[in-house]
Amino acid sequence: MTLARIVWIPQEGGGRRHAPVGPRYSTVAVFGNEGRDKGNWSLVIDFLPASHEDGVYAVSFLSDTAPRRLLRPGVRFTLVEGFMTVAKGVIVSE
């Protein structure tokens, strides 16, 4: 199970009105320096029992052809809905 620490951006900062409540959420993730045109992959976020307290979620790609190298510890990503950035995250364990 790959884990990521995710910080949801509040509406005042340009993010969502409310963070998703789970148990599962999926949206486009833009990874590191890959750029919006090359590093876009649908990311599935599974809420763990303590996710709302510690900000750690289980993550996986929606597509089996997505590059697994992007789910290595230390890789940063942003979650977007259209042109709106709704969260920032970092992979913490594979």
N, CA, C and O atoms as CSV, one atom per row, in Angstrom:
chain,resi,resn,atom,element,x,y,z
A,1,MET,N,N,0.843,-1.174,0.000
A,1,MET,CA,C,0.000,0.000,0.000
A,1,MET,C,C,0.894,1.244,0.000
A,1,MET,O,O,1.783,1.377,0.841
A,2,THR,N,N,0.652,2.140,-0.938
A,2,THR,CA,C,1.393,3.398,-1.023
A,2,THR,C,C,0.659,4.443,-0.201
A,2,THR,O,O,-0.556,4.599,-0.322
A,3,LEU,N,N,1.400,5.155,0.633
A,3,LEU,CA,C,0.815,6.187,1.484
A,3,LEU,C,C,1.324,7.555,1.086
A,3,LEU,O,O,2.482,7.720,0.704
A,4,ALA,N,N,0.436,8.538,1.182
A,4,ALA,CA,C,0.803,9.923,0.878
A,4,ALA,C,C,0.234,10.842,1.951
A,4,ALA,O,O,-0.860,10.616,2.469
A,5,ARG,N,N,0.987,11.870,2.269
A,5,ARG,CA,C,0.474,12.919,3.155
A,5,ARG,C,C,-0.129,13.990,2.246
A,5,ARG,O,O,0.549,14.521,1.367
A,6,ILE,N,N,-1.388,14.295,2.463
A,6,ILE,CA,C,-2.107,15.242,1.615
A,6,ILE,C,C,-2.654,16.380,2.470
A,6,ILE,O,O,-3.260,16.158,3.518
A,7,VAL,N,N,-2.424,17.601,1.997
A,7,VAL,CA,C,-2.947,18.798,2.657
A,7,VAL,C,C,-3.957,19.429,1.707
A,7,VAL,O,O,-3.606,19.845,0.603
A,8,TRP,N,N,-5.201,19.499,2.136
A,8,TRP,CA,C,-6.275,20.070,1.324
A,8,TRP,C,C,-6.223,21.585,1.401
A,8,TRP,O,O,-6.045,22.150,2.480
A,9,ILE,N,N,-6.376,22.229,0.285
A,9,ILE,CA,C,-6.347,23.694,0.219
A,9,ILE,C,C,-7.756,24.211,0.473
A,9,ILE,O,O,-8.701,23.800,-0.201
A,10,PRO,N,N,-7.903,25.115,1.450
A,10,PRO,CA,C,-9.239,25.643,1.749
A,10,PRO,C,C,-9.749,26.559,0.632
A,10,PRO,O,O,-8.977,27.040,-0.197
A,11,GLN,N,N,-11.039,26.783,0.631
A,11,GLN,CA,C,-11.665,27.627,-0.386
A,11,GLN,C,C,-11.022,29.020,-0.417
A,11,GLN,O,O,-10.852,29.600,-1.489
A,12,GLU,N,N,-10.673,29.546,0.734
A,12,GLU,CA,C,-10.044,30.877,0.797
A,12,GLU,C,C,-8.704,30.917,0.074
A,12,GLU,O,O,-8.265,31.980,-0.366
A,13,GLY,N,N,-8.052,29.759,-0.050
A,13,GLY,CA,C,-6.774,29.657,-0.741
A,13,GLY,C,C,-6.912,29.197,-2.181
A,13,GLY,O,O,-5.919,28.901,-2.846
A,14,GLY,N,N,-8.161,29.138,-2.666
A,14,GLY,CA,C,-8.395,28.745,-4.048
A,14,GLY,C,C,-8.790,27.289,-4.226
A,14,GLY,O,O,-8.964,26.829,-5.355
A,15,GLY,N,N,-8.936,26.549,-3.109
A,15,GLY,CA,C,-9.277,25.133,-3.173
A,15,GLY,C,C,-10.765,24.873,-3.053
A,15,GLY,O,O,-11.594,25.726,-3.366
A,16,ARG,N,N,-11.079,23.682,-2.595
A,16,ARG,CA,C,-12.468,23.245,-2.448
A,16,ARG,C,C,-13.141,23.900,-1.250
A,16,ARG,O,O,-12.488,24.323,-0.296
A,17,ARG,N,N,-14.468,23.970,-1.329
A,17,ARG,CA,C,-15.240,24.482,-0.191
A,17,ARG,C,C,-15.049,23.567,1.019
A,17,ARG,O,O,-14.863,24.042,2.140
A,18,HIS,N,N,-15.096,22.239,0.785
A,18,HIS,CA,C,-14.902,21.244,1.842
A,18,HIS,C,C,-13.986,20.147,1.297
A,18,HIS,O,O,-14.066,19.787,0.123
A,19,ALA,N,N,-13.127,19.628,2.153
A,19,ALA,CA,C,-12.308,18.481,1.744
A,19,ALA,C,C,-13.240,17.288,1.541
A,19,ALA,O,O,-14.257,17.177,2.226
A,20,PRO,N,N,-12.909,16.402,0.615
A,20,PRO,CA,C,-13.748,15.214,0.437
A,20,PRO,C,C,-13.779,14.387,1.721
A,20,PRO,O,O,-12.841,14.431,2.518
A,21,VAL,N,N,-14.849,13.644,1.914
A,21,VAL,CA,C,-14.996,12.886,3.155
A,21,VAL,C,C,-14.768,11.385,2.967
A,21,VAL,O,O,-14.738,10.642,3.948
A,22,GLY,N,N,-14.610,10.934,1.735
A,22,GLY,CA,C,-14.304,9.530,1.500
A,22,GLY,C,C,-15.551,8.674,1.443
A,22,GLY,O,O,-16.661,9.208,1.444
A,23,PRO,N,N,-15.405,7.408,1.396
A,23,PRO,CA,C,-14.193,6.645,1.679
A,23,PRO,C,C,-13.190,6.607,0.524
A,23,PRO,O,O,-12.056,6.165,0.701
A,24,ARG,N,N,-13.608,7.072,-0.662
A,24,ARG,CA,C,-12.713,7.057,-1.816
A,24,ARG,C,C,-12.964,8.313,-2.635
A,24,ARG,O,O,-14.096,8.778,-2.769
A,25,TYR,N,N,-11.874,8.852,-3.180
A,25,TYR,CA,C,-11.933,10.061,-3.991
A,25,TYR,C,C,-10.928,9.881,-5.114
A,25,TYR,O,O,-9.853,9.320,-4.903
A,26,SER,N,N,-11.269,10.348,-6.299
A,26,SER,CA,C,-10.346,10.250,-7.424
A,26,SER,C,C,-10.373,11.547,-8.210
A,26,SER,O,O,-11.437,12.109,-8.469
A,27,THR,N,N,-9.195,12.015,-8.585
A,27,THR,CA,C,-9.067,13.215,-9.401
A,27,THR,C,C,-7.720,13.167,-10.105
A,27,THR,O,O,-6.957,12.215,-9.944
A,28,VAL,N,N,-7.439,14.191,-10.877
A,28,VAL,CA,C,-6.175,14.265,-11.610
A,28,VAL,C,C,-5.071,14.751,-10.676
A,28,VAL,O,O,-5.255,15.698,-9.912
A,29,ALA,N,N,-3.930,14.089,-10.752
A,29,ALA,CA,C,-2.747,14.486,-10.000
A,29,ALA,C,C,-1.670,14.921,-10.989
A,29,ALA,O,O,-1.459,14.282,-12.019
A,30,VAL,N,N,-0.997,16.017,-10.659
A,30,VAL,CA,C,0.134,16.503,-11.445
A,30,VAL,C,C,1.376,16.256,-10.592
A,30,VAL,O,O,1.475,16.745,-9.467
A,31,PHE,N,N,2.314,15.497,-11.137
A,31,PHE,CA,C,3.475,15.072,-10.362
A,31,PHE,C,C,4.700,15.933,-10.605
A,31,PHE,O,O,5.072,16.211,-11.745
A,32,GLY,N,N,5.323,16.352,-9.505
A,32,GLY,CA,C,6.604,17.029,-9.499
A,32,GLY,C,C,6.847,17.963,-10.647
A,32,GLY,O,O,6.042,18.850,-10.932
A,33,ASN,N,N,7.971,17.756,-11.308
A,33,ASN,CA,C,8.369,18.611,-12.417
A,33,ASN,C,C,7.906,18.071,-13.760
A,33,ASN,O,O,8.375,18.526,-14.804
A,34,GLU,N,N,6.999,17.113,-13.749
A,34,GLU,CA,C,6.532,16.524,-14.996
A,34,GLU,C,C,5.751,17.540,-15.833
A,34,GLU,O,O,5.699,17.428,-17.058
A,35,GLY,N,N,5.149,18.523,-15.178
A,35,GLY,CA,C,4.369,19.533,-15.887
A,35,GLY,C,C,2.943,19.089,-16.126
A,35,GLY,O,O,2.656,17.893,-16.180
A,36,ARG,N,N,2.066,20.038,-16.266
A,36,ARG,CA,C,0.648,19.741,-16.420
A,36,ARG,C,C,0.349,18.930,-17.661
A,36,ARG,O,O,-0.642,18.200,-17.673
A,37,ASP,N,N,1.149,19.020,-18.702
A,37,ASP,CA,C,0.871,18.292,-19.933
A,37,ASP,C,C,1.403,16.861,-19.927
A,37,ASP,O,O,0.913,16.023,-20.684
A,38,LYS,N,N,2.406,16.562,-19.076
A,38,LYS,CA,C,3.050,15.248,-19.128
A,38,LYS,C,C,2.844,14.427,-17.864
A,38,LYS,O,O,2.824,13.198,-17.926
A,39,GLY,N,N,2.693,15.078,-16.727
A,39,GLY,CA,C,2.626,14.356,-15.458
A,39,GLY,C,C,1.231,14.213,-14.903
A,39,GLY,O,O,1.065,14.100,-13.688
A,40,ASN,N,N,0.220,14.213,-15.754
A,40,ASN,CA,C,-1.154,14.093,-15.287
A,40,ASN,C,C,-1.587,12.639,-15.270
A,40,ASN,O,O,-1.551,11.958,-16.295
A,41,TRP,N,N,-1.996,12.167,-14.103
A,41,TRP,CA,C,-2.501,10.801,-13.962
A,41,TRP,C,C,-3.652,10.832,-12.981
A,41,TRP,O,O,-3.619,11.579,-12.004
A,42,SER,N,N,-4.667,10.028,-13.233
A,42,SER,CA,C,-5.776,9.936,-12.283
A,42,SER,C,C,-5.302,9.164,-11.057
A,42,SER,O,O,-4.797,8.046,-11.162
A,43,LEU,N,N,-5.474,9.783,-9.902
A,43,LEU,CA,C,-5.035,9.194,-8.651
A,43,LEU,C,C,-6.267,8.846,-7.820
A,43,LEU,O,O,-7.194,9.646,-7.694
A,44,VAL,N,N,-6.262,7.663,-7.268
A,44,VAL,CA,C,-7.336,7.219,-6.384
A,44,VAL,C,C,-6.840,7.377,-4.955
A,44,VAL,O,O,-5.772,6.877,-4.600
A,45,ILE,N,N,-7.619,8.073,-4.139
A,45,ILE,CA,C,-7.260,8.307,-2.741
A,45,ILE,C,C,-8.247,7.542,-1.874
A,45,ILE,O,O,-9.451,7.795,-1.926
A,46,ASP,N,N,-7.744,6.613,-1.080
A,46,ASP,CA,C,-8.579,5.855,-0.154
A,46,ASP,C,C,-8.361,6.399,1.250
A,46,ASP,O,O,-7.231,6.519,1.724
A,47,PHE,N,N,-9.453,6.720,1.890
A,47,PHE,CA,C,-9.393,7.288,3.230
A,47,PHE,C,C,-9.185,6.173,4.247
A,47,PHE,O,O,-9.920,5.185,4.259
A,48,LEU,N,N,-8.190,6.338,5.090
A,48,LEU,CA,C,-7.884,5.399,6.160
A,48,LEU,C,C,-8.603,5.861,7.423
A,48,LEU,O,O,-9.055,7.004,7.479
A,49,PRO,N,N,-8.722,5.005,8.438
A,49,PRO,CA,C,-9.446,5.424,9.646
A,49,PRO,C,C,-8.969,6.741,10.252
A,49,PRO,O,O,-9.788,7.502,10.767
A,50,ALA,N,N,-7.677,7.031,10.206
A,50,ALA,CA,C,-7.156,8.254,10.822
A,50,ALA,C,C,-6.831,9.347,9.801
A,50,ALA,O,O,-6.206,10.346,10.158
A,51,SER,N,N,-7.239,9.182,8.545
A,51,SER,CA,C,-6.865,10.145,7.497
A,51,SER,C,C,-7.211,11.585,7.845
A,51,SER,O,O,-6.407,12.488,7.611
A,52,HIS,N,N,-8.389,11.807,8.398
A,52,HIS,CA,C,-8.805,13.181,8.688
A,52,HIS,C,C,-7.982,13.809,9.803
A,52,HIS,O,O,-7.875,15.034,9.873
A,53,GLU,N,N,-7.397,12.995,10.678
A,53,GLU,CA,C,-6.582,13.541,11.760
A,53,GLU,C,C,-5.123,13.754,11.349
A,53,GLU,O,O,-4.523,14.776,11.680
A,54,ASP,N,N,-4.557,12.781,10.623
A,54,ASP,CA,C,-3.117,12.873,10.339
A,54,ASP,C,C,-2.778,13.227,8.897
A,54,ASP,O,O,-1.608,13.438,8.579
A,55,GLY,N,N,-3.779,13.297,8.014
A,55,GLY,CA,C,-3.535,13.685,6.630
A,55,GLY,C,C,-2.858,12.631,5.776
A,55,GLY,O,O,-2.370,12.945,4.690
A,56,VAL,N,N,-2.815,11.375,6.240
A,56,VAL,CA,C,-2.183,10.302,5.480
A,56,VAL,C,C,-3.276,9.442,4.844
A,56,VAL,O,O,-4.220,9.011,5.506
A,57,TYR,N,N,-3.120,9.208,3.547
A,57,TYR,CA,C,-4.105,8.474,2.762
A,57,TYR,C,C,-3.399,7.391,1.951
A,57,TYR,O,O,-2.220,7.525,1.623
A,58,ALA,N,N,-4.112,6.330,1.632
A,58,ALA,CA,C,-3.612,5.323,0.705
A,58,ALA,C,C,-3.886,5.836,-0.704
A,58,ALA,O,O,-4.983,6.319,-0.986
A,59,VAL,N,N,-2.896,5.734,-1.592
A,59,VAL,CA,C,-3.068,6.231,-2.955
A,59,VAL,C,C,-2.668,5.158,-3.961
A,59,VAL,O,O,-1.816,4.312,-3.691
A,60,SER,N,N,-3.300,5.217,-5.118
A,60,SER,CA,C,-2.968,4.316,-6.221
A,60,SER,C,C,-3.404,4.979,-7.510
A,60,SER,O,O,-4.202,5.916,-7.497
A,61,PHE,N,N,-2.884,4.498,-8.614
A,61,PHE,CA,C,-3.287,5.018,-9.910
A,61,PHE,C,C,-4.568,4.345,-10.365
A,61,PHE,O,O,-4.796,3.172,-10.072
A,62,LEU,N,N,-5.392,5.074,-11.071
A,62,LEU,CA,C,-6.593,4.503,-11.672
A,62,LEU,C,C,-6.209,3.589,-12.832
A,62,LEU,O,O,-6.851,2.564,-13.060
A,63,SER,N,N,-5.155,3.966,-13.567
A,63,SER,CA,C,-4.710,3.205,-14.740
A,63,SER,C,C,-3.566,2.268,-14.391
A,63,SER,O,O,-2.644,2.640,-13.665
A,64,ASP,N,N,-3.634,1.049,-14.914
A,64,ASP,CA,C,-2.543,0.088,-14.724
A,64,ASP,C,C,-1.295,0.470,-15.511
A,64,ASP,O,O,-0.215,-0.054,-15.239
A,65,THR,N,N,-1.424,1.380,-16.488
A,65,THR,CA,C,-0.277,1.768,-17.314
A,65,THR,C,C,0.444,3.008,-16.787
A,65,THR,O,O,1.419,3.455,-17.391
A,66,ALA,N,N,-0.018,3.564,-15.680
A,66,ALA,CA,C,0.635,4.745,-15.100
A,66,ALA,C,C,2.036,4.374,-14.608
A,66,ALA,O,O,2.271,3.235,-14.204
A,67,PRO,N,N,2.965,5.332,-14.643
A,67,PRO,CA,C,4.353,5.045,-14.236
A,67,PRO,C,C,4.505,4.899,-12.718
A,67,PRO,O,O,4.386,5.875,-11.978
A,68,ARG,N,N,4.765,3.683,-12.270
A,68,ARG,CA,C,4.909,3.401,-10.832
A,68,ARG,C,C,6.015,4.227,-10.178
A,68,ARG,O,O,5.986,4.457,-8.969
A,69,ARG,N,N,6.991,4.674,-10.975
A,69,ARG,CA,C,8.103,5.459,-10.406
A,69,ARG,C,C,7.609,6.727,-9.727
A,69,ARG,O,O,8.312,7.299,-8.894
A,70,LEU,N,N,6.406,7.171,-10.076
A,70,LEU,CA,C,5.860,8.385,-9.480
A,70,LEU,C,C,5.282,8.151,-8.088
A,70,LEU,O,O,4.919,9.104,-7.399
A,71,LEU,N,N,5.196,6.895,-7.675
A,71,LEU,CA,C,4.680,6.596,-6.336
A,71,LEU,C,C,5.801,6.149,-5.402
A,71,LEU,O,O,5.641,5.208,-4.624
A,72,ARG,N,N,6.931,6.835,-5.492
A,72,ARG,CA,C,8.086,6.571,-4.624
A,72,ARG,C,C,8.160,7.653,-3.549
A,72,ARG,O,O,7.765,8.794,-3.791
A,73,PRO,N,N,8.664,7.303,-2.359
A,73,PRO,CA,C,8.774,8.293,-1.285
A,73,PRO,C,C,9.513,9.554,-1.733
A,73,PRO,O,O,10.533,9.492,-2.418
A,74,GLY,N,N,8.971,10.679,-1.330
A,74,GLY,CA,C,9.565,11.976,-1.639
A,74,GLY,C,C,8.994,12.649,-2.877
A,74,GLY,O,O,9.207,13.845,-3.072
A,75,VAL,N,N,8.274,11.916,-3.719
A,75,VAL,CA,C,7.689,12.516,-4.924
A,75,VAL,C,C,6.507,13.384,-4.517
A,75,VAL,O,O,5.620,12.956,-3.778
A,76,ARG,N,N,6.518,14.616,-5.018
A,76,ARG,CA,C,5.460,15.586,-4.704
A,76,ARG,C,C,4.451,15.659,-5.848
A,76,ARG,O,O,4.776,15.410,-7.009
A,77,PHE,N,N,3.229,16.005,-5.485
A,77,PHE,CA,C,2.177,16.131,-6.482
A,77,PHE,C,C,1.139,17.144,-6.021
A,77,PHE,O,O,1.068,17.489,-4.841
A,78,THR,N,N,0.348,17.608,-6.955
A,78,THR,CA,C,-0.809,18.435,-6.636
A,78,THR,C,C,-2.044,17.731,-7.187
A,78,THR,O,O,-1.975,17.047,-8.208
A,79,LEU,N,N,-3.158,17.902,-6.511
A,79,LEU,CA,C,-4.429,17.373,-6.976
A,79,LEU,C,C,-5.216,18.529,-7.571
A,79,LEU,O,O,-5.327,19.597,-6.968
A,80,VAL,N,N,-5.757,18.307,-8.752
A,80,VAL,CA,C,-6.482,19.371,-9.442
A,80,VAL,C,C,-7.875,18.892,-9.842
A,80,VAL,O,O,-8.106,17.714,-10.116
A,81,GLU,N,N,-8.785,19.852,-9.862
A,81,GLU,CA,C,-10.133,19.660,-10.389
A,81,GLU,C,C,-10.303,20.749,-11.432
A,81,GLU,O,O,-10.518,21.911,-11.088
A,82,GLY,N,N,-10.210,20.390,-12.689
A,82,GLY,CA,C,-10.201,21.403,-13.747
A,82,GLY,C,C,-8.941,22.239,-13.617
A,82,GLY,O,O,-7.834,21.701,-13.615
A,83,PHE,N,N,-9.100,23.545,-13.507
A,83,PHE,CA,C,-7.945,24.431,-13.360
A,83,PHE,C,C,-7.678,24.785,-11.898
A,83,PHE,O,O,-6.775,25.570,-11.606
A,84,MET,N,N,-8.446,24.219,-10.993
A,84,MET,CA,C,-8.328,24.540,-9.574
A,84,MET,C,C,-7.451,23.508,-8.862
A,84,MET,O,O,-7.719,22.308,-8.929
A,85,THR,N,N,-6.402,23.979,-8.179
A,85,THR,CA,C,-5.574,23.108,-7.351
A,85,THR,C,C,-6.276,22.947,-6.015
A,85,THR,O,O,-6.539,23.931,-5.323
A,86,VAL,N,N,-6.584,21.690,-5.645
A,86,VAL,CA,C,-7.367,21.456,-4.427
A,86,VAL,C,C,-6.551,20.879,-3.278
A,86,VAL,O,O,-6.995,20.910,-2.131
A,87,ALA,N,N,-5.344,20.343,-3.575
A,87,ALA,CA,C,-4.522,19.775,-2.507
A,87,ALA,C,C,-3.083,19.618,-3.000
A,87,ALA,O,O,-2.808,19.601,-4.200
A,88,LYS,N,N,-2.185,19.506,-2.035
A,88,LYS,CA,C,-0.789,19.215,-2.313
A,88,LYS,C,C,-0.415,17.992,-1.509
A,88,LYS,O,O,-0.882,17.808,-0.385
A,89,GLY,N,N,0.438,17.148,-2.093
A,89,GLY,CA,C,0.803,15.934,-1.391
A,89,GLY,C,C,2.218,15.492,-1.660
A,89,GLY,O,O,2.891,15.996,-2.558
A,90,VAL,N,N,2.657,14.536,-0.860
A,90,VAL,CA,C,3.962,13.922,-1.026
A,90,VAL,C,C,3.828,12.439,-0.664
A,90,VAL,O,O,3.173,12.087,0.317
A,91,ILE,N,N,4.443,11.595,-1.451
A,91,ILE,CA,C,4.448,10.156,-1.157
A,91,ILE,C,C,5.366,9.920,0.042
A,91,ILE,O,O,6.511,10.371,0.052
A,92,VAL,N,N,4.856,9.212,1.051
A,92,VAL,CA,C,5.649,8.979,2.248
A,92,VAL,C,C,6.136,7.536,2.382
A,92,VAL,O,O,7.121,7.288,3.078
A,93,SER,N,N,5.464,6.573,1.728
A,93,SER,CA,C,5.953,5.195,1.740
A,93,SER,C,C,5.325,4.401,0.615
A,93,SER,O,O,4.228,4.706,0.148
A,94,GLU,N,N,6.052,3.365,0.184
A,94,GLU,CA,C,5.558,2.482,-0.894
A,94,GLU,C,C,4.824,1.305,-0.296
A,94,GLU,O,O,4.332,0.447,-1.029
